């Protein structure tokens, strides 16, 4: 061990190296998407059903999975969702394929046994109905206690405005998008209208391309050209007040306002993502200190490592300011505890611009 001297029997010089001050945050992966869907193996490919594959492009997906069936058949749908994901900005996708006809329970098992163990930040299951998706995606709540900070994106599969509002479930880790979108379908060689649950893939692709502090508000979905339906001003207002994240056709298909379904402290998606990024970074720089001496020197090194990471967040404009305290009482030392207190102010996006015109 570098912190302990070897036995001192033969006279000589014994050197101890204390390297705690060199510990810092490494690169933090952000924007990785996890998805579960039904698929068939690509021709001549290995049997990949029931496994999680890391995909970096649509070509990667096509080499592994066979094309989706027509939406009218609704047999296999993973490739349909992957096409929407990658065409809207996703770069790293952890895809778990199931056989056609798999139940919502199979989706849950796939996430719990495999996908949740991967380094994912956004989770979607676009081909499930909204009701089933809400049940399956609830795992993001329990995953947070296990050190997995994940946002779930889902869409409403309802066709009428009144029914869409009923799909909102208040949750600081849920984003609900609407309406459905039109997309090209290779199976029928035509444009088809997809229900709102597939809009989750477009939104997940957009979010994965944005840094944590950049809002989805007013951003254009680059590969969506038509919506299933267009909402009136009054309907958009009602959806926003219900904490829905709607799309509108205004010089391109845009996100009206990036909201979680909670509507409280974490109403803006950026707040949720900034906090999760901070948690990931603090966890990454803190873990190497576990098992080291709980004394003033090491705690000072821990504070320096965390301070360096948080300073970077300020420089990158994720935070406006923060305060940091690392301490341990004698009882904390006996119990093996080190207490870290961080108070930070995340940045917020401009959602409204109020202009007063003075005429003279």
C-alpha positions as CSV (number, residue, x, y, z in Angstrom):
1,X,0.0,0.0,0.0
2,X,1.3,3.5,-0.9
3,X,0.0,4.9,2.5
4,X,1.9,2.4,4.6
5,X,5.6,1.8,5.1
6,X,7.1,-1.6,4.6
7,X,8.6,-3.4,7.6
8,X,11.7,-1.5,8.8
9,X,14.5,-4.0,9.6
10,X,17.4,-3.3,7.3
11,X,18.4,0.4,7.6
12,X,17.5,2.4,4.5
13,X,15.2,5.1,3.2
14,X,11.5,4.3,3.1
15,X,9.2,6.4,1.0
16,X,5.4,6.8,1.3
17,X,3.5,8.3,-1.6
18,X,0.2,10.1,-0.8
19,X,-1.7,10.6,-4.0
20,X,-5.1,11.7,-2.8
21,X,-4.7,15.2,-4.2
22,X,-4.4,13.8,-7.7
23,X,-7.9,12.3,-7.7
24,X,-10.3,14.1,-10.0
25,X,-13.4,13.5,-12.1
26,X,-12.9,11.6,-15.3
27,X,-15.2,11.8,-18.3
28,X,-18.9,11.4,-17.5
29,X,-21.0,9.8,-20.2
30,X,-24.3,11.7,-20.6
31,X,-27.1,11.2,-23.0
32,X,-27.0,7.4,-23.3
33,X,-30.4,6.0,-24.2
34,X,-31.7,2.6,-23.1
35,X,-34.5,1.0,-25.1
36,X,-36.4,-2.3,-25.1
37,X,-38.4,-3.5,-28.1
38,X,-39.3,-6.5,-30.2
39,X,-37.2,-7.5,-33.1
40,X,-35.9,-10.4,-35.3
41,X,-32.3,-11.2,-36.0
42,X,-30.7,-9.8,-39.1
43,X,-30.2,-12.3,-41.9
44,X,-27.2,-14.5,-41.2
45,X,-26.6,-12.8,-37.9
46,X,-26.1,-14.3,-34.4
47,X,-29.1,-14.7,-32.2
48,X,-29.1,-11.5,-30.2
49,X,-32.6,-11.7,-28.8
50,X,-32.6,-11.4,-25.0
51,X,-29.3,-9.5,-25.0
52,X,-28.3,-5.9,-24.7
53,X,-26.3,-4.4,-27.6
54,X,-24.4,-1.1,-27.7
55,X,-25.3,0.8,-30.9
56,X,-23.6,3.9,-32.2
57,X,-25.4,4.4,-35.5
58,X,-28.4,3.2,-37.5
59,X,-26.0,1.0,-39.6
60,X,-25.0,-0.8,-36.4
61,X,-28.6,-1.5,-35.7
62,X,-29.3,-2.7,-39.2
63,X,-26.4,-5.2,-39.0
64,X,-27.9,-6.8,-35.9
65,X,-31.7,-6.5,-36.2
66,X,-34.1,-7.2,-39.1
67,X,-36.3,-4.4,-40.3
68,X,-39.5,-3.8,-38.4
69,X,-42.8,-5.0,-39.7
70,X,-45.4,-2.6,-41.0
71,X,-47.0,-0.6,-38.2
72,X,-50.3,-2.2,-39.3
73,X,-49.0,-5.6,-38.4
74,X,-47.3,-4.3,-35.1
75,X,-45.3,-7.5,-34.7
76,X,-41.7,-6.3,-34.3
77,X,-41.0,-2.6,-33.7
78,X,-37.5,-2.1,-32.2
79,X,-36.0,-1.0,-35.5
80,X,-38.8,1.5,-36.0
81,X,-37.9,3.1,-32.7
82,X,-34.2,3.0,-33.3
83,X,-34.6,4.8,-36.7
84,X,-36.5,7.6,-35.0
85,X,-33.9,7.7,-32.1
86,X,-30.8,8.0,-34.3
87,X,-32.4,10.4,-36.8
88,X,-33.2,12.8,-34.0
89,X,-29.7,12.9,-32.5
90,X,-28.9,9.8,-30.4
91,X,-25.3,8.6,-30.6
92,X,-25.1,5.9,-28.0
93,X,-28.0,3.5,-27.5
94,X,-28.2,0.4,-25.4
95,X,-30.8,-1.8,-27.1
96,X,-32.4,-4.9,-25.7
97,X,-34.3,-7.0,-28.2
98,X,-37.2,-9.3,-27.3
99,X,-39.1,-11.8,-29.5
100,X,-42.3,-10.8,-31.1
101,X,-45.3,-11.1,-28.8
102,X,-43.4,-10.3,-25.6
103,X,-45.5,-9.0,-22.8
104,X,-45.1,-5.9,-20.6
105,X,-43.7,-8.3,-17.9
106,X,-41.0,-9.4,-20.3
107,X,-40.0,-5.7,-20.9
108,X,-39.8,-5.2,-17.1
109,X,-37.6,-8.3,-16.7
110,X,-35.3,-7.2,-19.5
111,X,-34.8,-3.8,-17.9
112,X,-34.3,-5.2,-14.3
113,X,-32.0,-8.0,-15.3
114,X,-29.9,-6.3,-18.0
115,X,-30.6,-2.8,-19.2
116,X,-30.6,-1.1,-15.8
117,X,-27.1,-2.3,-15.2
118,X,-25.8,-0.4,-18.2
119,X,-24.7,3.3,-18.1
120,X,-27.9,4.7,-19.4
121,X,-29.4,8.2,-18.7
122,X,-32.7,8.1,-20.6
123,X,-35.0,5.1,-20.8
124,X,-37.8,4.5,-23.3
125,X,-40.2,1.6,-24.4
126,X,-42.0,3.2,-27.4
127,X,-43.9,0.2,-28.6
128,X,-45.8,-0.4,-25.4
129,X,-49.1,1.2,-24.7
130,X,-49.0,4.3,-22.4
131,X,-50.5,2.3,-19.5
132,X,-48.0,-0.5,-19.8
133,X,-45.1,2.0,-20.4
134,X,-45.9,3.8,-17.1
135,X,-45.8,0.5,-15.2
136,X,-42.5,-0.6,-16.8
137,X,-40.8,2.8,-16.6
138,X,-41.5,3.1,-12.9
139,X,-38.2,1.3,-12.3
140,X,-36.5,4.7,-12.6
141,X,-37.8,5.6,-9.1
142,X,-36.2,2.6,-7.4
143,X,-33.0,2.9,-9.6
144,X,-32.2,6.3,-8.1
145,X,-31.7,4.7,-4.7
146,X,-29.2,2.3,-6.3
147,X,-27.1,5.2,-7.7
148,X,-28.7,5.1,-11.2
149,X,-30.1,8.5,-12.2
150,X,-32.4,7.9,-15.2
151,X,-35.1,9.9,-16.9
152,X,-38.0,8.1,-18.5
153,X,-39.7,9.5,-21.6
154,X,-43.1,8.2,-22.7
155,X,-45.9,9.4,-25.0
156,X,-49.6,9.3,-25.0
157,X,-51.2,6.8,-27.4
158,X,-54.6,8.5,-27.1
159,X,-56.2,10.1,-30.1
160,X,-58.4,12.7,-28.5
161,X,-57.2,15.8,-26.6
162,X,-59.3,15.0,-23.5
163,X,-57.9,11.5,-23.2
164,X,-54.3,12.7,-23.7
165,X,-54.4,14.9,-20.5
166,X,-55.5,11.8,-18.6
167,X,-52.2,10.1,-19.3
168,X,-50.2,12.5,-17.1
169,X,-48.5,10.8,-14.1
170,X,-46.7,13.3,-11.8
171,X,-43.1,12.2,-11.4
172,X,-39.8,14.2,-11.3
173,X,-38.2,11.6,-13.5
174,X,-41.0,11.3,-16.2
175,X,-41.4,13.3,-19.4
176,X,-44.6,12.9,-21.3
177,X,-44.7,14.0,-25.0
178,X,-47.5,14.3,-27.4
179,X,-48.9,14.1,-30.1
180,X,-48.0,11.3,-32.5
181,X,-45.7,11.9,-35.5
182,X,-45.4,10.9,-39.1
183,X,-42.4,8.9,-40.2
184,X,-41.1,7.0,-43.1
185,X,-41.7,3.2,-43.0
186,X,-39.4,1.0,-45.1
187,X,-41.7,-2.0,-44.8
188,X,-44.5,-0.2,-46.7
189,X,-42.2,2.3,-48.5
190,X,-44.4,5.2,-47.4
191,X,-45.0,7.8,-44.7
192,X,-47.1,6.5,-41.9
193,X,-48.7,8.0,-38.8
194,X,-47.3,6.7,-35.6
195,X,-49.1,7.0,-32.2
196,X,-47.8,9.3,-29.6
197,X,-45.9,6.6,-27.7
198,X,-43.3,6.6,-30.6
199,X,-42.8,10.4,-30.1
200,X,-40.9,9.4,-27.0
201,X,-38.1,8.0,-29.2
202,X,-37.9,11.4,-31.0
203,X,-37.8,13.3,-27.8
204,X,-35.2,10.9,-26.3
205,X,-33.0,11.3,-29.4
206,X,-33.2,15.1,-29.0
207,X,-32.4,15.1,-25.3
208,X,-29.5,12.7,-25.8
209,X,-27.9,15.2,-28.2
210,X,-28.2,18.1,-25.7
211,X,-25.8,18.9,-22.7
212,X,-27.6,18.6,-19.4
213,X,-28.1,22.4,-19.0
214,X,-29.4,23.1,-22.5
215,X,-33.2,23.1,-22.5
216,X,-35.3,21.2,-25.0
217,X,-37.7,24.2,-25.1
218,X,-38.1,25.6,-28.6
219,X,-35.7,23.0,-30.1
220,X,-36.6,21.5,-33.5
221,X,-36.9,17.8,-34.0
222,X,-34.7,17.4,-37.0
223,X,-36.3,14.4,-38.5
224,X,-39.9,14.9,-37.8
225,X,-41.9,16.8,-40.4
226,X,-45.5,16.2,-39.6
227,X,-47.6,15.7,-36.5
228,X,-50.5,13.3,-36.0
229,X,-52.6,16.3,-34.9
230,X,-52.1,20.0,-34.3
231,X,-53.2,21.6,-31.0
232,X,-54.9,25.0,-30.7
233,X,-53.5,27.7,-28.4
234,X,-56.0,26.8,-25.7
235,X,-55.1,23.1,-25.9
236,X,-51.4,23.8,-25.7
237,X,-52.0,25.9,-22.7
238,X,-54.0,23.2,-21.0
239,X,-51.3,20.6,-21.8
240,X,-48.5,22.8,-20.4
241,X,-50.5,23.5,-17.2
242,X,-50.8,19.7,-16.8
243,X,-47.0,19.4,-17.1
244,X,-47.1,17.7,-20.6
245,X,-44.3,18.4,-23.0
246,X,-46.2,19.0,-26.3
247,X,-44.9,19.5,-29.9
248,X,-46.1,22.2,-32.3
249,X,-45.6,22.9,-36.0
250,X,-43.9,26.3,-36.1
251,X,-41.2,26.6,-38.6
252,X,-40.4,23.0,-38.0
253,X,-41.7,20.6,-35.4
254,X,-40.7,22.1,-32.1
255,X,-40.8,21.3,-28.4
256,X,-43.2,23.9,-26.9
257,X,-41.6,23.7,-23.4
258,X,-39.3,21.1,-21.9
259,X,-41.1,19.9,-18.7
260,X,-41.2,16.9,-16.5
261,X,-44.6,15.7,-15.3
262,X,-43.8,16.8,-11.7
263,X,-44.5,20.5,-12.0
264,X,-42.7,21.4,-8.8
265,X,-38.9,21.8,-8.0
266,X,-37.9,19.7,-11.0
267,X,-40.4,21.1,-13.5
268,X,-37.7,22.0,-16.0
269,X,-36.0,19.0,-17.6
270,X,-32.7,20.9,-17.3
271,X,-32.9,21.1,-13.6
272,X,-33.4,17.3,-13.4
273,X,-30.5,16.6,-15.7
274,X,-28.1,19.1,-14.1
275,X,-28.7,17.6,-10.6
276,X,-28.3,14.1,-12.0
277,X,-25.0,15.2,-13.7
278,X,-23.8,16.7,-10.4
279,X,-24.7,13.5,-8.5
280,X,-22.8,11.4,-11.1
281,X,-19.7,13.6,-10.9
282,X,-19.6,13.9,-7.1
283,X,-20.1,10.1,-6.8
284,X,-17.3,9.5,-9.3
285,X,-14.7,11.6,-7.5
286,X,-15.8,10.5,-4.0
287,X,-15.8,6.7,-4.5
288,X,-11.9,6.4,-4.8
289,X,-11.7,7.9,-1.3
290,X,-13.7,5.1,0.3
291,X,-11.3,3.0,2.4
292,X,-8.7,5.8,2.8
293,X,-7.9,7.5,6.1
294,X,-10.6,9.6,7.6
295,X,-8.4,12.5,8.7
296,X,-8.1,16.2,7.9
297,X,-5.5,15.7,5.1
298,X,-7.7,13.1,3.2
299,X,-10.9,15.1,3.8
300,X,-9.2,18.2,2.4
301,X,-8.2,16.2,-0.7
302,X,-11.7,15.0,-1.1
303,X,-13.0,18.5,-0.8
304,X,-10.5,19.6,-3.5
305,X,-11.6,16.8,-5.8
306,X,-15.3,17.7,-5.5
307,X,-14.5,21.4,-5.7
308,X,-12.7,20.9,-9.0
309,X,-15.7,19.1,-10.5
310,X,-18.2,21.6,-9.3
311,X,-16.0,24.5,-10.6
312,X,-16.1,22.9,-14.0
313,X,-19.9,22.8,-13.8
314,X,-19.8,26.6,-13.1
315,X,-17.4,27.2,-16.0
316,X,-19.7,25.1,-18.3
317,X,-22.6,27.2,-17.1
318,X,-24.5,24.4,-15.5
319,X,-24.3,26.1,-12.2
320,X,-24.3,29.8,-11.3
321,X,-22.6,29.2,-7.9
322,X,-22.2,26.6,-5.1
323,X,-20.9,26.2,-1.6
324,X,-19.1,23.0,-0.4
325,X,-18.3,21.6,3.1
326,X,-16.5,18.4,3.9
327,X,-16.3,17.4,7.6
328,X,-16.4,14.7,10.1
329,X,-16.8,14.8,13.9
330,X,-15.0,12.3,16.1
331,X,-18.2,10.2,16.2
332,X,-18.3,10.3,12.4
333,X,-14.7,9.1,12.3
334,X,-15.5,6.2,14.6
335,X,-18.5,5.3,12.5
336,X,-16.4,5.5,9.3
337,X,-18.4,8.5,8.0
338,X,-17.4,11.6,6.1
339,X,-20.0,14.3,5.7
340,X,-20.2,16.3,2.4
341,X,-22.6,19.2,2.2
342,X,-23.2,20.9,-1.2
343,X,-25.5,23.8,-1.8
344,X,-25.7,24.6,-5.5
345,X,-27.7,26.9,-7.8
346,X,-28.5,25.3,-11.2
347,X,-29.0,27.5,-14.3
348,X,-32.4,27.9,-15.8
349,X,-33.5,28.5,-19.4
350,X,-35.3,31.5,-20.7
351,X,-38.9,30.4,-21.3
352,X,-40.6,33.8,-21.4
353,X,-39.4,37.2,-22.7
354,X,-41.5,40.1,-21.6
355,X,-41.2,43.2,-23.8
356,X,-42.5,46.7,-23.0
357,X,-42.7,49.1,-25.9
358,X,-42.7,52.8,-24.9
359,X,-43.9,55.1,-27.6
360,X,-43.2,58.8,-27.8
